[in-house]
Amino acid sequence: MYDATTKTVQNRIGEVIESKFGKEKVRLSESIYKDVLCIPKKTFGKYLKNESQPRLDELERIAQWIGSTPKELF
């Protein structure tokens, strides 16, 4: 989503993950970060909080992991 007032792109990764897993904090094993998402835990946390935006390849892996589409995450 594009926010015209701040001219930034905002993702919906945290929102979509919350809708699929519930409001409880999702705890992932290190192997998920390393082998499946290929994203450091700290970086993934920034994506969840919308503090940073993923690259397209990362977005595709996240979407595939949660059974979603990259389009749904933005």
C-alpha positions as CSV (number, residue, x, y, z in Angstrom):
1,M,0.0,0.0,0.0
2,Y,1.3,3.5,-0.8
3,D,0.7,6.2,1.8
4,A,0.5,9.5,-0.1
5,T,0.8,11.6,3.1
6,T,4.2,10.2,4.0
7,K,5.2,9.0,0.5
8,T,6.1,5.6,1.8
9,V,5.3,2.0,0.9
10,Q,3.7,0.0,3.7
11,N,3.5,-3.8,3.8
12,R,0.9,-6.0,5.3
13,I,3.2,-8.8,6.3
14,G,2.5,-8.6,10.0
15,E,-1.2,-8.2,9.4
16,V,-1.5,-11.2,7.1
17,I,0.6,-13.4,9.5
18,E,-1.5,-12.3,12.4
19,S,-4.7,-13.2,10.5
20,K,-3.2,-16.7,9.7
21,F,-1.6,-17.5,13.0
22,G,-3.5,-15.4,15.5
23,K,-2.5,-12.4,17.6
24,E,0.1,-14.3,19.7
25,K,3.7,-13.6,18.8
26,V,4.8,-16.2,16.2
27,R,7.9,-18.0,17.4
28,L,9.9,-19.5,14.6
29,S,12.9,-21.8,14.8
30,E,16.2,-20.6,13.6
31,S,16.0,-23.2,10.8
32,I,12.9,-21.4,9.4
33,Y,14.8,-18.1,9.2
34,K,17.9,-19.7,7.8
35,D,16.7,-22.4,5.5
36,V,13.1,-21.4,4.5
37,L,12.9,-17.6,4.6
38,C,16.7,-17.0,4.2
39,I,16.2,-13.8,6.2
40,P,17.9,-12.9,9.5
41,K,15.5,-12.9,12.5
42,K,16.0,-9.2,13.2
43,T,15.3,-8.3,9.6
44,F,12.1,-10.3,9.5
45,G,11.0,-8.6,12.7
46,K,11.4,-5.2,11.0
47,Y,9.2,-6.5,8.1
48,L,6.6,-7.5,10.6
49,K,6.6,-4.1,12.3
50,N,6.7,-2.4,8.9
51,E,10.0,-0.7,9.8
52,S,11.6,-2.0,6.6
53,Q,10.5,-3.4,3.3
54,P,11.6,-6.8,1.9
55,R,13.2,-7.3,-1.4
56,L,11.1,-9.1,-4.0
57,D,12.8,-12.4,-3.6
58,E,12.3,-12.2,0.2
59,L,8.7,-11.2,-0.3
60,E,8.1,-14.2,-2.5
61,R,9.6,-16.6,0.1
62,I,7.5,-15.1,2.9
63,A,4.4,-15.4,0.8
64,Q,5.1,-19.0,-0.1
65,W,5.8,-19.9,3.5
66,I,2.5,-18.5,4.8
67,G,0.5,-19.7,1.8
68,S,-0.2,-16.3,0.4
69,T,0.8,-14.2,-2.6
70,P,3.2,-11.3,-2.7
71,K,0.4,-9.1,-3.8
72,E,-1.6,-9.9,-0.7
73,L,1.3,-8.8,1.5
74,F,1.3,-5.2,0.1
